Amino acid sequence: METTLSEPIRENVPNINTKLCRQCGACVKACKTGSIQLISSGTEEVHSEINEDTCVRCGYCARVCPTEAIKYGEILPRSVVGGKAIVVDQKNCIGCMTCTRVCPSKGAINVGNVSKLPFINPSYCARCEECMNVCPSAAIKYSSRKRAYQNFSKIKTMEIVSELLENEAGKLSGDAVRINGILKAIATDTALKHVEKQFKVDVTGKIKDEIKAMINSELEIEDIQEIIGATTPKREIKVIEESCIGCGECVDVCPVESIELEMPSPVHIDDNCVYCGKCVDTCQFNAITLGEEYFHVENNKIFLVREEIFGPRKGKIVTDVDACMACGVCVKKCPTDALRLEKDEVVVDSDKCILCGECDIICPVNAIKLKTESLKTINKET
């Protein structure tokens, strides 16, 4: 489509009556493009002079001149004559930012952080119509000054609210990091005080006291439960060399091939292990031990649990459809290809799933959870 536009009607450069000029400099200060300066020659007194090449015919100089020494001519911009304002119709704006490049008035056209589109501040707009003349989508138009100020106030309010939300989100993110640090420190300190293979310790009071002391906040269990749910269990697997005979049965059952037989014995488990417990269950000589430490919320209390795993876990993988972003990270990470994406939803193949929890650990939005059966072997609470 070819469109031909007529040249915009432009006002002539304002005329300055040197006899009326009082050299006050009001026009120099008002000019948004720096096109006016005070000069003096041998035949004339000091007076204002306008640079025709840079003048945008906005009429500001004529409006501020106290002696009416500056005459703007006959063709004023319609926005000036009718007391109108110029606004950006963001529905039609294509975001090319051409208007921001031609605007001679600094601060008149801003770009929103929310919409990423330009909007005009009527208080700074010179109403020169330069932006209107160059807009390729005809998104800049006339409006009443009342409506223009209402529109500007609405957009500015959105910008302020957006900034406040960003600041608050940053504060919450910082608090979450600090709380996570508190949880790790408490887990380490508590674990060092217990030598038993299995325990369940109530650490509610300690966590609350530490959080209050660090971030000066009185948080309830519900407030930090999401952070606790996102913490990664500490897992450890060991091979007891004295008991291992190097039979290799664990090598055959490992779903991720992370066990190697180092002759004559024992076996070696590398860093690819997903702690599924199959090798522990298979070993006839109890030569492999697997343990976990994690936080658990129960009856509005927070417990640190140490559990010894004697075989494959029992439970299921639960996905939060609303929270899931269908990014596919869990699908790629799954060591047994038990996950797949169907219509932007994660589907679990229970026959392949070994409940290792790798998907739970790696999910960036905590949309997938490993729900294991409650511990029946741990009866001790301190």
Secondary structure, 3 states (H helix, E strand, C coil): CCCCCCCCCCCCCCEECCCCCCCCCHHHHHCCCCCEEEECCCCCCCEEEECCCCCCCCCHHHHHCCCCCEECCCCCCHHHHCCEEEEECCCCCCCCCHHHHHCCCCCCEEECCCCCCEEECCCCCCCCCHHHHHCCCCCEEEEEHHHHHHHHHHHHHHHHHHHHHHHHHHHHHHHHHHHHHHHHHHHHHHHHCCCCCCEEEECHHHHHHHHHHHHCCCCCHHHHHHHHHHCCCEEEEEECCCCCCCCCHHHHHCCCCCEEECCCCCEEECCCCCCCCHHHHHCCCCCEEEEEEEEEEECCEEEEEEEEECCCCCEEEEECCCCCCCCCHHHHHCCCCCEEEECCEEEECCCCCCCCCHHHHHCCCCCEEEEECCCCCCCCEC
